[in-house]
């Protein structure tokens, strides 16, 4: 019988972060990480945009993100481990009416000391060569596109390499004698009575039960604690034993456009917003997609998270649809940035994110010996370090953990029974 202190199921960014902090804080524990993929981080983490920001209304989201971002800067700048981290900023574009609507949000962010810079229309026109007045554009009016009157730059924001972040956590975990088993598909959780009495059909309805292990294509493995960090696949393990993950899967798509003309090359190398001297990540006024510069690829990622009209469903191999870009995203993008007129998709892919449908915040809770770590709501990369610390603390039955910011966080605040979070009020 293979017996461990903790088995973590799912080697995405939340899984490897949890493993890293388990072995860092509790090196005596025997921890096994399993995943159906050939290596860590090859599921939905690899298909994410890997952006980060601390621009949130929710104090909970701000704390989880800000502490993680600080840790990533520490890893790259102090430890010398290249995460491919680029602090390019997030530039949110608003009409006058939208800017007034979010004044309450901006006031609270200012109180939380979120660093921002505000740009007027004339500044944006000069720096970005953007079309700001769409009032005479008939097609823009049909699409209900707003004018651009203000821009708010979130300074502590940008992107990193999800592959590099995965490697950092996994290497640290293995260095502390953590064990991994890839190409290993978790098929079901093993539910047993806490005290077996040797009668048929155990566990019976009146017996106290707990999860004691996991059945895989490589056999059964047992542990004192099971941690499910399988992302959108978590429900396939939790639902059969009657545990509610409180999250649902939804598809997101990424389209890559190359900077093939001089105007796009000039746009991607826009100066003055950050020390990186490149375009910040752009959120248009209608905010159903965002534009990410990739100077190292000489191109742009247009990321479409998929909202109303896209079903909650688990897809083993989600596929992108070019028509979303051609008929949906490009017409909007070119209204603001004519530089993209005539552009074509160079590459595209689709992944899934686990949506926390109640309050857009992650869940970390224990039930019947299983710790469920899910619902990052598309923020897995930007909050991974904090969530991993909290999950490790829950496995060790700690009441509080210290985030990298030095702030103590109550572990059960991300749980179910004692949940204490501030709902996110700024949704993009």
Residue, then its C-alpha position, 0 to 999 in steps of 0.5 A: x500500500x502506498x501511503x502518504x501524509x498528503x496527496x495533491x491531485x492536479x499539477x496546475x499552478x495552484x497544485x504546485x504552489x500548494x506542494x511547494x508551501x507544504x514541503x517548505x513549511x512542513x518538510x517532514x511530511x511525505x507529499x505526492x503530486x499526481x497529474x494525468x498530464x506528462x508534466x506539471x502545468x500542461x492543463x489550463x494553466x498553460x493556456x492562460x494569459x498569465x497576467x497579473x494586477x492588484x486592481x480590485x475592489x474586493x479587499x480579499x482579491x487585492x490581498x491575495x493578488x498583491x501578496x502573490x505579486x510581491x512574492x513573484x518580484x522577490x523570486x525574480x529580483x532577489x532570488x534571481x529566478x527568471x519568471x519572465x515577469x514584465x511590469x507593463x501595467x494594465x490600462x483601463x479605458x473608460x467613457x466619462x459616464x463609466x468613469x463616474x460609475x467607478x468613482x467609488x471603486x477608485x476611491x476604495x482602491x486609493x484607500x488600499x494604496x493601489x498605485x494608479x495613474x489617470x490619463x485624459x483623452x488628449x494624452x491617450x490620443x497622443x500616446x496610443x494613436x487611438x480613436x476616442x470619439x466614436x459618436x459619428x461611427x454608425x457601426x460603433x453605435x450599433x455595437x454600443x461602443x463607448x467613447x474613450x475619455x479617461x484611462x486608468x493605469x494600474x501600475x503594479x500589473x503586467x504578465x509573466x511566464x506561467x511555465x517559469x512559475x510552474x518550474x519554480x514551484x515544482x523545482x522547490x518542491x522536488x528539492x525538498x524531496x517532494x514526490x511526483x507521479x505524472x501520466x497518472x489519471x485520478x479516477x475516483x476518490x476512495x470513501x471509507x468508514x472511519x472505523x471499519x467493523x467488517x460488515x458487507x457494503x461498508x461504509x453504511x449510511x449511519x457510519x462516519x466517513x472520510x476520503x482515505x485515498x484515490x484510485x488511479x490508472x496506476x493503482x490506489x494511493x492513500x493519505x491522511x489528507x487529499x488535496x484536489x487542485x484539479x481545476x475545471x476537472x475537480x467536479x469529476x472527483x468531488x461530485x461522485x462522493x457528494x462534495x460540492x466544489x462551488x465552481x463551474x467550468x467555462x471556456x476562454x479563448x486566446x487569439x494571436x495577431x502579429x505586428x506585421x505593419x509599421x503602425x502595429x510595430x509602433x503601437x507595441x513599443x509605445x513608450x511612457x507607460x512603464x519602464x518596459x517601454x511597451x504597450x500596457x495591457x489594454x482593457x477597452x471601455x466595453x471590457x469583454x476582452x483585453x489586449x496583451x502586448x507580447x514584444x518577445x513574439x512581436x505580436x498581441x494576444x487578444x483574450x476573450x474570457x467568454x461571458x453570457x451565451x457560453x455554457x458552463x460545461x467541462x470540455x476535455x479539449x476546448x477548441x477556439x473559434x476564429x469567427x469569434x475574432x473575425x466577426x466579434x472582436x476585430x470589429x470592436x478592436x479596429x474601431x479604437x485601434x485602426x492599426x488592426x484593420x485587416x489583421x489575421x489570426x496567426x495562432x489561437x487556442x482555448x482553455x477553461x477557467x473555473x468560475x466561482x459563481x457566488x462571489x468571484x473569489x476562490x474556495x479553500x475548504x476541507x470536507x471529509x478528509x478532502x481539501x478542495x482548492x478551486x474557484x480562482x475565477x481566472x486569477x490562478x496565476x496572479x493569486x497562486x502563491x497566496x492560495x498555495x500558502x492558505x491550502x498548505x495551512x489548512x492541510x496542517x490544521x492551522x488557523x492562520x497563515x502568513x502571506x508574503x506581504x507579512x499579513x496574517x490570513x485566516x485560513x477558513x475565510x476562503x472556506x464554506x461554513x465560515x466564509x468571510x470574503x468581500x465580493x468583487x465589485x469590479x468585474x471585467 
